[in-house]
């Protein structure tokens, strides 16, 4: 089993970071740079920064700000939001991003994932999937920060994205986002079973056991989280310690025995 990564997610809206529930990100949690500096000191494996208004407003990625952010980031740095073409990807990588998350554009530009993977390498390309669960247990993929129903099934879409060369899937449950009630294990397991690339589980983490469960019971290769780190005393380092105590390999040796 590959070592499991703990990845804080930073939702960037105009001038700062925000968080909410079910993709309704209204609560401001502070500026970007201080958050990156804090996470640098908290034993995180990677960071994900997503501009949640770029696709909605038709804005291009702000590679100038990304350049400033990347200078302060000492771990692999994924950037997403408003990415629609190879030139934007190249600019973000030049600005210091290590990986690029592509979500909305993949639905309309069917060759973007493939051409990006061919030009920059699959390791640079993360395919984002935001999925909503309905009462009949059906799922559908949403684009534009969870506002547009694409009608695509997340399992079939994940298979298509993997086939086009995506290096990883960033899978977010819209229903669980910000609730801190736990990841959607059924959704994650379905996608993990369908693809042969790493799946990053996102949406719903509220305690360390939730992270253990999504790895052990659903097969996630990494856990992404925001609210648990913004609004509680729980930390990425302690999350890794708890997973290590549960027998899950993590990126570093952490002092064990953490109170849940």
VMD Tcl script that draws the C-alpha trace (Angstrom):
set ca {
  {0.00 0.00 0.00}
  {1.32 3.42 -0.93}
  {1.79 5.93 1.85}
  {-1.38 7.92 2.42}
  {-1.23 11.69 2.13}
  {-2.99 14.33 4.22}
  {-3.83 17.37 2.10}
  {-5.47 20.54 3.45}
  {-7.72 22.27 0.92}
  {-7.77 26.05 0.64}
  {-10.82 27.57 -1.03}
  {-9.85 30.92 -2.46}
  {-12.55 33.50 -3.15}
  {-11.43 36.90 -4.41}
  {-9.29 38.26 -1.55}
  {-9.19 35.42 0.94}
  {-10.08 31.93 2.03}
  {-13.64 30.82 2.66}
  {-15.56 27.76 3.81}
  {-19.18 26.74 4.08}
  {-21.43 23.72 3.69}
  {-22.50 22.01 0.48}
  {-20.38 24.33 -1.69}
  {-22.06 27.41 -0.21}
  {-18.78 28.96 0.85}
  {-19.72 32.13 2.65}
  {-17.66 32.07 5.85}
  {-14.33 33.87 5.60}
  {-11.41 32.11 7.30}
  {-8.55 34.48 6.58}
  {-5.94 35.38 3.94}
  {-4.08 32.82 1.85}
  {-0.43 33.47 2.67}
  {-0.66 33.09 6.47}
  {-2.56 29.83 6.01}
  {0.14 28.46 3.74}
  {2.82 29.43 6.25}
  {0.94 27.69 9.05}
  {0.50 24.49 7.07}
  {4.18 24.50 6.14}
  {4.87 24.00 9.85}
  {2.17 21.39 10.41}
  {3.55 18.34 8.64}
  {1.18 18.36 5.67}
  {2.06 16.33 2.61}
  {0.61 18.67 -0.01}
  {-1.67 21.69 -0.33}
  {-4.57 22.24 -2.70}
  {-5.67 25.80 -3.58}
  {-8.87 26.22 -5.59}
  {-10.20 29.53 -6.88}
  {-13.91 28.80 -6.47}
  {-15.17 31.85 -8.38}
  {-12.95 31.67 -11.47}
  {-15.12 29.29 -13.52}
  {-18.34 30.93 -12.35}
  {-17.18 34.39 -13.36}
  {-15.16 33.40 -16.40}
  {-11.89 34.60 -14.89}
  {-8.50 33.28 -15.90}
  {-6.24 31.85 -13.18}
  {-4.31 34.49 -11.27}
  {-0.78 33.25 -11.86}
  {0.71 36.38 -10.29}
  {-0.86 35.56 -6.93}
  {0.00 31.89 -7.36}
  {3.62 32.91 -7.80}
  {3.51 34.75 -4.47}
  {1.79 31.81 -2.77}
  {4.18 29.22 -4.16}
  {7.19 31.09 -2.82}
  {5.88 30.44 0.68}
  {4.83 26.85 0.06}
  {7.38 24.16 0.91}
  {5.25 21.15 -0.06}
  {3.78 20.03 -3.40}
  {1.24 22.67 -4.39}
  {-1.87 21.96 -6.47}
  {-3.76 24.88 -8.02}
  {-7.21 24.78 -9.61}
  {-10.06 27.01 -10.71}
  {-10.67 28.59 -14.09}
  {-8.15 26.42 -15.94}
  {-9.28 26.02 -19.55}
  {-6.22 25.66 -21.78}
  {-2.58 24.59 -22.00}
  {-1.27 28.13 -21.85}
  {-2.90 28.68 -18.48}
  {-1.51 25.40 -17.20}
  {1.97 26.36 -18.37}
  {1.69 29.77 -16.69}
  {0.62 28.21 -13.38}
  {3.42 25.65 -13.47}
  {5.89 28.42 -14.28}
  {4.47 30.40 -11.35}
  {5.36 27.56 -9.01}
  {2.40 25.18 -8.97}
  {3.42 21.52 -8.96}
  {0.07 20.11 -10.07}
  {-2.99 21.54 -11.79}
  {-6.56 20.56 -10.93}
  {-8.93 20.58 -13.90}
  {-12.66 20.21 -13.37}
  {-15.19 22.32 -15.30}
  {-13.13 22.63 -18.49}
  {-12.86 18.85 -18.89}
  {-16.59 18.59 -19.63}
  {-16.46 20.84 -22.67}
  {-12.86 20.48 -23.82}
  {-12.61 16.72 -24.15}
  {-8.94 16.78 -25.17}
  {-7.61 19.06 -22.43}
  {-6.74 16.32 -19.93}
  {-5.03 14.22 -22.59}
  {-3.04 17.05 -24.16}
  {-2.03 18.40 -20.74}
  {-0.86 14.96 -19.64}
  {1.10 14.48 -22.85}
  {2.78 17.87 -22.61}
  {3.42 18.19 -18.88}
  {3.13 14.62 -17.61}
  {0.24 12.83 -15.91}
  {1.78 13.54 -12.52}
  {0.92 17.23 -13.03}
  {-2.73 16.66 -13.94}
  {-5.40 16.16 -11.28}
  {-8.94 15.66 -12.53}
  {-11.54 17.13 -10.20}
  {-14.97 15.54 -9.78}
  {-17.67 17.21 -7.68}
  {-20.54 14.75 -7.19}
  {-24.02 15.16 -5.74}
  {-25.95 12.22 -4.33}
  {-29.72 12.13 -4.84}
  {-32.35 10.37 -2.70}
  {-32.45 7.37 -5.02}
  {-28.70 6.82 -4.44}
  {-27.93 8.13 -7.91}
  {-24.95 10.42 -8.29}
  {-24.30 13.16 -10.81}
  {-21.22 15.26 -11.57}
  {-21.51 19.03 -11.21}
  {-19.35 21.71 -12.83}
  {-18.86 25.43 -12.17}
  {-18.28 25.04 -8.42}
  {-21.21 22.73 -7.96}
  {-23.82 24.84 -9.76}
  {-24.30 23.02 -13.10}
  {-25.52 19.43 -13.35}
  {-23.60 17.76 -16.16}
  {-25.70 14.59 -16.04}
  {-22.57 12.45 -15.95}
  {-22.16 9.54 -13.58}
  {-19.02 10.06 -11.45}
  {-17.83 6.47 -11.84}
  {-18.04 6.53 -15.63}
  {-16.59 10.04 -15.73}
  {-13.68 9.01 -13.52}
  {-12.95 6.11 -15.86}
  {-12.98 8.47 -18.84}
  {-10.66 10.95 -17.13}
  {-8.24 8.23 -16.12}
  {-8.27 6.92 -19.67}
  {-7.35 10.37 -20.97}
  {-4.23 10.51 -18.83}
  {-5.20 12.12 -15.53}
  {-2.69 11.27 -12.82}
  {-5.13 11.47 -9.91}
  {-8.80 12.07 -9.17}
  {-9.83 14.70 -6.63}
  {-13.27 13.41 -5.65}
  {-15.49 15.73 -3.63}
  {-18.92 14.93 -2.22}
  {-21.07 18.04 -2.49}
  {-23.52 16.63 0.06}
  {-20.82 16.07 2.67}
  {-18.78 19.23 1.97}
  {-18.34 21.22 5.17}
  {-20.65 18.99 7.23}
  {-17.84 17.24 9.12}
  {-20.03 14.11 9.19}
  {-17.56 11.88 7.38}
  {-16.65 11.14 3.78}
  {-19.14 9.54 1.41}
  {-17.62 6.06 1.60}
  {-19.93 4.61 -1.03}
  {-18.99 7.26 -3.59}
  {-15.28 6.94 -2.90}
  {-15.31 3.14 -3.03}
  {-17.18 3.12 -6.34}
  {-14.66 5.42 -7.97}
  {-11.60 3.75 -6.42}
  {-12.79 0.38 -7.71}
  {-13.31 1.75 -11.21}
  {-9.91 3.40 -11.80}
  {-6.27 2.44 -11.43}
  {-5.00 5.89 -10.44}
  {-4.96 7.46 -6.95}
  {-8.21 8.92 -5.63}
  {-8.10 11.84 -3.20}
  {-11.21 11.78 -0.99}
  {-12.68 15.18 -0.19}
  {-15.78 16.48 1.57}
  {-16.92 15.63 5.08}
  {-13.90 15.02 7.31}
  {-14.74 15.89 10.90}
  {-12.34 13.71 12.89}
  {-9.39 11.40 12.42}
  {-11.57 8.29 12.36}
  {-13.31 9.59 9.24}
  {-9.93 9.69 7.53}
  {-9.09 6.18 8.70}
  {-12.44 4.90 7.45}
  {-12.17 6.36 3.96}
  {-8.72 4.83 3.53}
  {-9.38 1.43 5.08}
  {-12.98 0.92 3.98}
  {-13.15 2.83 0.68}
  {-9.57 2.66 -0.58}
  {-8.70 6.36 -0.84}
  {-5.03 7.09 -1.55}
  {-5.16 10.51 0.11}
  {-7.48 12.56 2.29}
  {-8.25 16.19 1.58}
  {-9.92 18.33 4.22}
  {-10.66 21.93 5.12}
  {-13.17 22.52 7.94}
  {-11.53 20.07 10.34}
  {-8.32 22.10 10.18}
  {-9.95 25.55 10.03}
  {-12.50 25.18 12.82}
  {-11.22 22.56 15.28}
  {-8.05 21.89 17.24}
  {-7.30 18.81 15.12}
  {-4.16 18.99 13.02}
  {-2.65 17.29 9.96}
  {0.20 15.89 12.07}
  {-2.20 14.31 14.53}
  {-4.30 12.99 11.65}
  {-1.23 11.21 10.32}
  {-0.40 9.90 13.78}
  {-3.92 8.50 14.16}
  {-3.74 6.80 10.77}
  {-0.34 5.38 11.60}
  {-1.75 3.98 14.86}
  {-4.50 2.37 12.78}
  {-1.94 0.61 10.63}
  {-2.09 2.97 7.66}
  {1.30 3.91 6.16}
  {1.84 7.67 6.10}
  {4.55 9.86 4.62}
  {6.55 10.40 7.82}
  {7.06 8.61 11.11}
  {4.79 10.40 13.55}
  {4.81 9.99 17.32}
  {1.90 7.61 17.96}
  {-0.84 7.49 20.56}
  {-3.19 10.34 19.78}
  {-6.44 10.90 21.65}
  {-9.41 10.70 19.29}
}
mol new
graphics top color blue
foreach p $ca { graphics top sphere $p radius 0.5 }
foreach p [lrange $ca 0 end-1] q [lrange $ca 1 end] { graphics top cylinder $p $q radius 0.2 }
display resetview
